[in-house]
Amino acid sequence: MSNKKNALIFFTKVPTPGLTKTRLTKEHGGIFTPEEAAELYRAVMLDTAEVGFRALEHLKTMAASSNTGAEYDFVISATPEHDHPRLKDIFDELDQRNIDLKFIADEGQNFNEHFNDAFKKLWEQGYDAAVAVGGDQPQMTTANIMQAFQWLDRFQGSHDMGLVHCPCQACGVSLVGLTKNTAMDFEGVFYNEDGISALDAIINICNDMEIPVAALETVADIDNVEDLAHALSLAHSQAYTAKFQPEVVVPQRFIDWAKETGLAVTTPPNSDHDPRELIDA
């Protein structure tokens, strides 16, 4: 990673009632008011960002000990630009230590264009590799992010281009990383009229262009109530396993918010299962 500039792109927005996590609101078949959905997003956004901070700290320490000179920046990509001061105030709640926040405003008519524009802006600023994550992934891990940068460094050495991703639970991706020389165009990936999933679209493009790809472990995001239940159960698990796995970053804000809201995960008895009479007998 010698003398290379790396960026962790954090796609987010100011938590705003009616504009954030709307699929979780009662109006769209969910369980929350718009205000509660915005509060949830604020909690998981900060938890996810903290994972990014800790991952970059580890990478900076490794770069210093190996004298590679590699740099790692945390770049918040958010639109509109006039929201950046409000986001900075929110992120000031985190223990940033030696992490400096940088901001860009991604532009476009849809998320495909916004995604392309964010990477383009970083290449223009001299970055050699970038890894993008969203703000609603409290189960993202430091290992995911560190491995993503390590794979990009490996691809730069062997192919001069490459892509790395973490699949999500819904045929999409929770993390995408690129090297500067990877001619990847996300047009038609996240939004298309052909019914092609985002993950399939990415792999199809990479196959056509012979772009090397590395896949990391699946990381779920939170789009609907079922996703929320899954994430909260995992968060409770993380709170306990962190006692034995010090590298685990506990999404404590998410856990605290759920507790204050009275949110609990319950599962009804499952009567829809394969018959076991012959097995159990």
C-alpha positions as CSV (number, residue, x, y, z in Angstrom):
1,M,0.0,0.0,0.0
2,S,3.1,2.2,-0.4
3,N,2.3,6.0,-0.7
4,K,-1.3,5.3,-1.7
5,K,-4.3,7.5,-0.8
6,N,-7.3,5.4,0.3
7,A,-10.8,6.6,1.2
8,L,-13.7,5.1,3.0
9,I,-16.8,6.6,1.4
10,F,-19.7,6.9,3.9
11,F,-22.9,7.4,2.0
12,T,-25.5,9.1,4.3
13,K,-27.9,11.9,4.9
14,V,-29.2,14.0,7.7
15,P,-31.7,11.9,9.7
16,T,-35.0,13.6,8.8
17,P,-38.5,12.5,9.5
18,G,-40.3,11.5,6.3
19,L,-37.0,11.2,4.4
20,T,-35.1,8.5,6.2
21,K,-36.0,4.9,6.6
22,T,-39.5,5.5,5.2
23,R,-40.1,1.8,4.5
24,L,-40.1,1.3,8.2
25,T,-42.9,3.8,8.8
26,K,-46.6,3.0,9.4
27,E,-47.5,4.8,6.2
28,H,-45.5,2.3,4.2
29,G,-46.5,-0.8,6.2
30,G,-43.9,-0.5,8.9
31,I,-44.2,0.0,12.6
32,F,-42.7,3.5,13.3
33,T,-43.7,7.1,13.0
34,P,-41.5,9.2,10.7
35,E,-39.8,10.7,13.8
36,E,-39.0,7.3,15.2
37,A,-37.6,6.1,11.9
38,A,-35.3,9.1,11.7
39,E,-34.1,8.5,15.3
40,L,-33.4,4.8,14.4
41,Y,-31.3,6.0,11.4
42,R,-29.3,8.4,13.5
43,A,-28.4,5.6,15.9
44,V,-27.4,3.0,13.3
45,M,-25.6,5.7,11.2
46,L,-23.3,6.6,14.1
47,D,-22.8,2.9,15.0
48,T,-21.8,2.1,11.4
49,A,-19.5,5.2,11.2
50,E,-17.7,4.1,14.4
51,V,-16.9,0.7,12.8
52,G,-15.4,2.7,9.9
53,F,-13.3,4.8,12.3
54,R,-11.9,1.8,14.2
55,A,-11.1,0.0,10.9
56,L,-9.2,3.1,9.6
57,E,-7.3,3.4,12.9
58,H,-6.1,-0.2,12.5
59,L,-5.1,0.4,8.9
60,K,-3.2,3.6,9.9
61,T,-1.4,1.7,12.6
62,M,-0.4,-1.1,10.2
63,A,0.8,1.4,7.6
64,A,2.9,3.2,10.2
65,S,4.5,0.0,11.5
66,S,5.4,-1.1,8.0
67,N,6.5,2.3,6.8
68,T,4.4,2.1,3.7
69,G,3.2,5.7,3.8
70,A,-0.4,4.7,3.0
71,E,-3.1,7.2,3.9
72,Y,-6.7,6.4,4.9
73,D,-9.4,9.1,5.0
74,F,-13.0,9.0,6.1
75,V,-15.1,10.8,3.5
76,I,-18.8,11.5,4.1
77,S,-20.7,11.6,0.8
78,A,-24.0,13.5,1.3
79,T,-26.3,15.6,-0.7
80,P,-27.3,18.4,-0.5
81,E,-24.0,20.1,0.4
82,H,-25.7,22.6,2.8
83,D,-26.4,19.7,5.1
84,H,-22.7,19.1,5.7
85,P,-22.5,21.3,8.8
86,R,-25.4,19.6,10.4
87,L,-23.8,16.2,9.7
88,K,-20.5,17.4,11.2
89,D,-22.3,18.4,14.4
90,I,-23.9,14.9,14.6
91,F,-20.6,13.1,13.9
92,D,-18.9,15.2,16.6
93,E,-20.6,12.9,19.1
94,L,-18.2,10.1,18.0
95,D,-14.7,9.4,19.4
96,Q,-12.9,10.4,16.2
97,R,-9.4,10.2,17.7
98,N,-7.0,10.7,14.8
99,I,-9.7,10.5,12.1
100,D,-10.4,13.7,10.2
101,L,-13.8,14.0,8.5
102,K,-13.9,15.0,4.8
103,F,-17.0,15.8,2.9
104,I,-18.1,15.5,-0.7
105,A,-21.6,16.1,-2.3
106,D,-22.4,13.3,-4.7
107,E,-24.5,14.4,-7.7
108,G,-26.9,12.8,-10.1
109,Q,-30.5,12.0,-11.1
110,N,-30.6,8.6,-9.4
111,F,-28.4,6.6,-7.1
112,N,-26.5,4.9,-10.0
113,E,-25.3,8.4,-11.0
114,H,-24.7,9.5,-7.4
115,F,-22.5,6.4,-6.8
116,N,-20.5,7.0,-10.0
117,D,-20.0,10.7,-9.1
118,A,-18.7,10.0,-5.6
119,F,-15.9,7.7,-6.9
120,K,-15.2,10.2,-9.7
121,K,-14.8,13.0,-7.3
122,L,-12.3,11.0,-5.2
123,W,-10.2,10.0,-8.2
124,E,-10.0,13.7,-9.1
125,Q,-8.7,14.4,-5.6
126,G,-5.9,11.9,-6.1
127,Y,-7.2,8.9,-4.3
128,D,-5.9,5.5,-5.5
129,A,-8.6,3.3,-4.0
130,A,-11.9,3.7,-2.3
131,V,-14.4,1.6,-0.4
132,A,-18.0,2.7,0.0
133,V,-20.5,1.7,2.7
134,G,-24.0,2.9,3.6
135,G,-25.1,4.4,6.9
136,D,-27.6,1.7,7.8
137,Q,-25.3,-1.3,8.4
138,P,-24.6,-1.7,12.1
139,Q,-23.4,-5.2,11.5
140,M,-20.6,-4.0,9.3
141,T,-17.3,-5.1,10.8
142,T,-13.8,-3.7,11.0
143,A,-12.6,-6.9,9.3
144,N,-14.9,-6.3,6.3
145,I,-13.5,-2.8,5.7
146,M,-9.9,-3.8,6.4
147,Q,-10.0,-6.8,4.1
148,A,-11.7,-4.7,1.4
149,F,-8.7,-2.3,1.3
150,Q,-6.3,-5.2,1.4
151,W,-7.9,-6.9,-1.5
152,L,-7.8,-3.6,-3.5
153,D,-4.1,-3.3,-2.7
154,R,-3.6,-6.8,-3.9
155,F,-5.5,-6.2,-7.1
156,Q,-3.5,-3.0,-7.8
157,G,-0.3,-5.1,-7.6
158,S,-1.5,-8.0,-9.8
159,H,-4.0,-6.5,-12.2
160,D,-3.9,-2.7,-11.8
161,M,-7.7,-2.8,-11.3
162,G,-10.2,-4.7,-9.2
163,L,-13.5,-4.6,-7.3
164,V,-14.4,-5.9,-3.9
165,H,-17.9,-6.3,-2.4
166,C,-19.9,-7.5,0.6
167,P,-23.2,-8.9,-0.5
168,C,-26.3,-7.9,1.4
169,Q,-29.3,-10.1,2.3
170,A,-31.5,-8.8,-0.6
171,C,-29.4,-9.6,-3.7
172,G,-27.6,-6.3,-3.4
173,V,-24.3,-5.1,-1.8
174,S,-23.5,-3.5,1.5
175,L,-19.9,-2.6,0.6
176,V,-18.3,-1.8,-2.8
177,G,-14.6,-1.0,-3.3
178,L,-12.7,0.0,-6.4
179,T,-9.2,0.9,-7.5
180,K,-8.8,4.1,-9.4
181,N,-8.0,2.3,-12.7
182,T,-11.1,0.2,-12.6
183,A,-13.4,1.4,-15.4
184,M,-16.6,0.5,-13.5
185,D,-19.8,2.2,-14.5
186,F,-22.7,1.7,-12.1
187,E,-25.3,2.9,-14.6
188,G,-28.2,0.4,-14.4
189,V,-26.9,-1.3,-11.3
190,F,-28.9,-0.1,-8.4
191,Y,-31.9,1.1,-10.4
192,N,-32.9,-0.6,-13.6
193,E,-36.1,-1.6,-15.4
194,D,-34.9,-5.1,-16.3
195,G,-35.4,-6.7,-12.9
196,I,-31.7,-7.5,-12.6
197,S,-30.5,-7.5,-9.0
198,A,-27.7,-5.1,-8.0
199,L,-25.3,-7.9,-7.3
200,D,-26.0,-9.7,-10.6
201,A,-25.6,-6.4,-12.4
202,I,-22.2,-5.8,-10.9
203,I,-20.9,-9.3,-11.6
204,N,-22.2,-9.1,-15.2
205,I,-20.3,-5.9,-15.8
206,C,-17.2,-7.2,-14.2
207,N,-17.4,-10.4,-16.2
208,D,-17.8,-8.5,-19.5
209,M,-14.9,-6.2,-18.7
210,E,-12.7,-8.9,-17.1
211,I,-12.5,-7.0,-13.8
212,P,-11.1,-9.1,-10.9
213,V,-13.6,-9.4,-8.0
214,A,-13.3,-10.4,-4.4
215,A,-16.3,-11.2,-2.3
216,L,-16.3,-10.8,1.5
217,E,-18.9,-12.1,4.0
218,T,-22.5,-11.0,3.8
219,V,-23.5,-7.9,5.7
220,A,-27.2,-7.1,6.1
221,D,-28.6,-3.6,5.9
222,I,-31.9,-2.4,7.3
223,D,-34.7,-1.7,4.9
224,N,-37.8,-3.3,6.3
225,V,-39.1,-4.7,9.6
226,E,-37.7,-8.2,9.0
227,D,-34.3,-6.7,8.4
228,L,-34.7,-4.7,11.6
229,A,-35.5,-7.8,13.7
230,H,-32.4,-9.6,12.2
231,A,-30.2,-6.6,12.9
232,L,-31.3,-6.2,16.5
233,S,-30.8,-9.9,17.3
234,L,-27.3,-9.7,15.8
235,A,-26.7,-6.6,17.9
236,H,-27.6,-8.4,21.1
237,S,-25.3,-11.2,20.0
238,Q,-22.4,-8.7,19.4
239,A,-22.9,-7.1,22.8
240,Y,-22.1,-10.5,24.4
241,T,-19.5,-11.8,22.0
242,A,-17.5,-8.6,22.3
243,K,-16.4,-9.8,25.7
244,F,-14.5,-12.6,24.0
245,Q,-13.8,-11.0,20.6
246,P,-12.2,-7.5,21.3
247,E,-12.3,-6.6,17.7
248,V,-16.1,-6.5,17.7
249,V,-17.6,-3.0,17.7
250,V,-20.9,-3.1,19.5
251,P,-23.7,-1.1,17.9
252,Q,-24.6,0.3,21.3
253,R,-26.6,3.3,20.1
254,F,-28.9,0.9,18.2
255,I,-29.3,-1.3,21.2
256,D,-30.0,1.6,23.5
257,W,-32.5,3.1,21.1
258,A,-34.4,-0.2,20.8
259,K,-34.5,-0.5,24.6
260,E,-35.8,3.0,25.0
261,T,-38.4,2.5,22.3
262,G,-39.5,-0.8,23.9
263,L,-38.5,-2.7,20.7
264,A,-38.0,-6.5,21.2
265,V,-37.6,-9.3,18.7
266,T,-40.2,-12.1,19.0
267,T,-40.8,-15.1,16.8
268,P,-44.2,-16.9,16.6
269,P,-44.4,-20.7,16.9
270,N,-43.5,-22.2,13.5
271,S,-46.1,-24.8,12.5
272,D,-45.1,-24.6,8.8
273,H,-42.3,-27.1,8.8
274,D,-41.4,-30.5,7.2
275,P,-43.0,-33.4,9.1
276,R,-40.6,-35.0,11.5
277,E,-42.7,-37.9,12.8
278,L,-40.5,-40.6,11.2
279,I,-37.3,-38.8,12.3
280,D,-38.4,-38.1,15.9
281,A,-39.9,-41.6,16.3
